[in-house]
Amino acid sequence: MTPSGPPPRSALFRLVLVGVLALALVASLVWIAVLKSHRTGSADDLQSNREAAMATTQQFVLRVNTYGPSLLDSKGQMPAYRSRVKAVITPKFAASFDQSVPVAEQSVKNYGLSRTCAVFSTGVEVIDSDSAQVLVAGSISQTVKNSKGKRVSAGEPAPFRLRVSLDKIDGHWLVDDYAPVTSS
């Protein structure tokens, strides 16, 4: 015969203990899943920011170093060139850019200068949530019109290496400055 009545105290304790341990195991698994997804998200965000900063740098270098006679308007200026470059730079940098553009416009107007750029590589040197420095390497090729009006090379392609500083403004990476990287 089986005694009726409440189970012995030790059996009840074991049952409660198994229940608590099962809940703790489920909670631990949920917590691990949450942490893992958060870490993956952070890594994805960092990689996404790195790629966006490098893409902006590449676009800037291509845009600032590609121009020619087809961009000149009737006033001898290159408004489409200015607009293209300003789309990827900070307002602060746009002020100094506006001061340097007339030199390029004069070279295009007076000598028929045409420049094209090739980017070989970009790489993030430093990045945080709102600023970055990206290294970029490439070359610039130039042609001019000779005395007979024929387009001729202005020399071998000139290689370059730059350190480009970017700021994140309203969620978009924009170039704030750049300087040549010199070997030491």
C-alpha positions as CSV (number, residue, x, y, z in Angstrom):
1,M,0.0,0.0,0.0
2,T,1.0,3.5,-0.7
3,P,0.6,6.0,1.9
4,S,-1.6,8.9,0.9
5,G,-0.9,12.4,1.9
6,P,1.7,15.0,1.1
7,P,5.0,13.8,-0.3
8,P,7.9,13.7,2.1
9,R,9.7,17.0,2.7
10,S,12.9,15.9,0.9
11,A,11.0,15.0,-2.3
12,L,9.3,18.4,-2.4
13,F,12.6,20.1,-1.9
14,R,14.1,18.2,-4.8
15,L,11.2,19.1,-7.1
16,V,11.5,22.8,-6.3
17,L,15.3,22.7,-6.7
18,V,14.9,21.0,-10.2
19,G,12.4,23.7,-11.2
20,V,14.7,26.6,-10.0
21,L,17.7,25.0,-11.8
22,A,15.7,24.6,-15.0
23,L,14.6,28.2,-14.9
24,A,18.2,29.3,-14.3
25,L,19.4,27.3,-17.2
26,V,16.7,28.8,-19.6
27,A,17.5,32.3,-18.3
28,S,21.3,31.7,-18.9
29,L,20.7,30.6,-22.4
30,V,18.5,33.6,-23.2
31,W,21.1,35.9,-21.7
32,I,23.9,34.3,-23.8
33,A,21.8,34.7,-26.9
34,V,21.1,38.4,-26.2
35,L,24.8,39.1,-25.5
36,K,25.9,37.3,-28.6
37,S,23.5,39.2,-30.8
38,H,24.5,42.5,-29.2
39,R,28.2,41.8,-29.9
40,T,27.5,40.8,-33.5
41,G,25.5,44.0,-33.9
42,S,28.4,46.1,-32.6
43,A,30.9,44.4,-34.9
44,D,28.6,44.8,-37.8
45,D,28.1,48.5,-37.0
46,L,31.9,49.0,-36.8
47,Q,32.5,47.2,-40.1
48,S,29.6,49.2,-41.7
49,N,31.2,52.5,-40.4
50,R,34.6,51.5,-41.7
51,E,33.2,50.7,-45.1
52,A,31.2,53.9,-45.3
53,A,34.2,56.0,-44.3
54,M,36.4,54.3,-46.9
55,A,33.7,54.7,-49.6
56,T,33.4,58.5,-48.8
57,T,37.2,58.8,-48.9
58,Q,37.4,57.1,-52.3
59,Q,34.6,59.3,-53.7
60,F,36.3,62.4,-52.4
61,V,39.6,61.5,-53.9
62,L,38.1,60.6,-57.3
63,R,35.9,63.7,-57.4
64,V,38.5,66.3,-56.3
65,N,41.1,64.9,-58.8
66,T,38.9,64.4,-61.8
67,Y,38.1,67.4,-64.0
68,G,38.7,69.0,-67.3
69,P,37.5,71.4,-70.1
70,S,34.1,69.7,-70.4
71,L,33.2,71.0,-66.9
72,L,33.9,74.7,-67.8
73,D,30.9,77.0,-68.1
74,S,30.7,80.3,-70.0
75,K,32.3,82.1,-67.1
76,G,35.3,79.8,-67.0
77,Q,34.2,78.1,-63.8
78,M,33.4,74.5,-63.0
79,P,30.1,74.5,-61.0
80,A,29.4,70.8,-61.5
81,Y,32.9,70.0,-60.2
82,R,32.4,72.2,-57.2
83,S,29.0,70.6,-56.5
84,R,30.3,67.1,-56.8
85,V,33.1,67.7,-54.4
86,K,31.0,69.6,-51.9
87,A,28.6,66.7,-51.6
88,V,31.3,64.7,-49.7
89,I,33.0,67.4,-47.6
90,T,32.2,69.2,-44.4
91,P,31.0,72.8,-44.6
92,K,34.2,73.9,-42.8
93,F,36.3,72.2,-45.5
94,A,34.1,73.6,-48.2
95,A,35.3,77.1,-47.3
96,S,39.0,76.3,-48.0
97,F,38.0,74.2,-51.1
98,D,36.3,77.3,-52.6
99,Q,39.5,79.3,-52.2
100,S,41.6,76.7,-54.1
101,V,39.2,75.9,-57.0
102,P,40.0,79.0,-59.0
103,V,43.6,77.7,-59.5
104,A,42.2,74.5,-61.0
105,E,39.7,76.4,-63.1
106,Q,42.5,78.7,-64.5
107,S,44.6,75.7,-65.4
108,V,41.7,74.1,-67.2
109,K,40.8,77.3,-69.0
110,N,44.4,78.4,-69.9
111,Y,46.0,75.0,-70.7
112,G,43.1,72.7,-71.4
113,L,44.2,70.7,-68.4
114,S,42.3,67.4,-67.8
115,R,42.9,65.2,-64.8
116,T,41.8,61.7,-64.1
117,C,42.4,59.7,-60.9
118,A,42.7,56.1,-60.0
119,V,42.3,54.8,-56.5
120,F,44.3,51.7,-55.7
121,S,43.4,51.1,-52.1
122,T,41.9,52.6,-49.0
123,G,42.2,51.6,-45.4
124,V,40.9,52.9,-42.0
125,E,43.7,54.0,-39.8
126,V,41.6,55.2,-36.9
127,I,37.8,55.3,-36.3
128,D,35.4,56.1,-33.6
129,S,31.7,57.0,-33.5
130,D,32.1,60.5,-35.1
131,S,35.6,60.8,-36.6
132,A,37.9,58.7,-38.7
133,Q,41.2,58.8,-40.5
134,V,41.5,56.9,-43.8
135,L,44.6,56.2,-45.8
136,V,44.3,56.2,-49.6
137,A,46.7,55.4,-52.4
138,G,46.3,56.0,-56.1
139,S,47.6,58.0,-59.0
140,I,46.7,61.1,-61.1
141,S,47.1,61.3,-64.8
142,Q,47.0,64.7,-66.6
143,T,46.7,65.8,-70.2
144,V,46.9,69.3,-71.7
145,K,46.4,70.8,-75.2
146,N,49.5,71.5,-77.1
147,S,50.1,74.5,-79.4
148,K,48.3,72.7,-82.2
149,G,45.2,72.0,-80.0
150,K,46.0,68.3,-79.7
151,R,45.6,66.6,-76.3
152,V,49.0,65.3,-75.0
153,S,50.1,63.7,-71.8
154,A,51.5,66.0,-69.2
155,G,53.9,63.3,-67.9
156,E,53.7,59.9,-66.2
157,P,50.8,59.2,-63.8
158,A,51.7,60.8,-60.4
159,P,51.3,58.4,-57.5
160,F,50.0,59.7,-54.2
161,R,49.3,58.6,-50.6
162,L,47.0,60.6,-48.5
163,R,45.7,60.7,-44.9
164,V,42.0,61.8,-45.1
165,S,40.2,63.0,-42.0
166,L,36.5,62.5,-41.8
167,D,33.7,63.7,-39.5
168,K,30.3,62.0,-39.1
169,I,27.6,64.7,-39.5
170,D,23.9,63.8,-39.4
171,G,24.8,60.1,-39.8
172,H,27.0,60.6,-42.9
173,W,30.8,60.5,-43.2
174,L,32.2,63.7,-44.8
175,V,35.8,64.7,-45.5
176,D,37.1,67.4,-43.2
177,D,40.7,67.6,-44.4
178,Y,43.5,65.7,-46.1
179,A,47.3,65.7,-46.2
180,P,50.0,63.8,-48.1
181,V,51.5,60.8,-46.3
182,T,55.3,61.1,-46.5
183,S,57.7,58.3,-45.9
184,S,60.0,58.6,-43.0
